[in-house]
């Protein structure tokens, strides 16, 4: 099981490429997300091998979205 967790880390691995190929066949928009994960997952701090990183990522995303909405709704001077 530890080997699978290492394979699911962001980057080119056999498991990640296999999942991407399967997603291209079944649902290409999800394949694009998987490709983005492979190349940019480490930069944004997401690792499918460690599910706790997903919670942190979505918490940061929620905070950023709320700040963006607040700045957009702020009346102009």
N, C-alpha and C positions, 0 to 999 in steps of 0.2 A: 504493500500500500504506500509506503514511503516513496518508492520509485515513481508511482503515479503522481504523487503530489509534486515531485521534482519536475515531472514531464509537463504538468499543467502550469508551471511558472511562465511568466511572459517571456517570449522568445521562440525561436524556431526549434521545435521538437517534433518527433514523430506523431505524438498524440495530438498536439495542436494543429499540425498540418492535416492529419486525418479528420479531425473535427471540422476544420475549415472546408475540406473537400466535400464532406457529407452535407454541410450547411449550404454549399454552393448548389448542390443537387436539390436539396429540399426547400430552402428558403434563402435566396441570395442576400436580402438585407441583413439577416443575421450573420451571414458569412462576412459581410463588410465590417460588422462590429467585431467579429473574431479576428479579422486581419488587423484592425485598429488595436485590439488588445495585445496581439502578438508584438506589434512594433512600439506601442506607446504605453502598455500596461505598467511597465516599471516606472515610467516618468510620473504617472498619476497615482502610483501606489496601490495598484490593484493586482492581486495574485489569487487565481482560482484555486491554488493549492492550499491557501490559507484563507478560509471564509471570513475571518475577522477583518481582513482588509476591505472586504466589500462593505461592511457596516460603516467603517471609517470613511470610505470613499463616498457613500451615499449621504452621510451626515455632512461632509464638506460640501457636496453638491447642493444639498438642501439650504445650507447657510448662504452659499453663493447666489442661489436663485432668489432667496428672500431679499438679500442685499440689492440685487439687480432690480427686482420689482419695486422695492422701496425707493431706489434712486430714480426709477422711471416715473413713479407716481408723485415724486416731490414737485411741488409747484415751482415754476420758474420765477425768478425775481424780476 
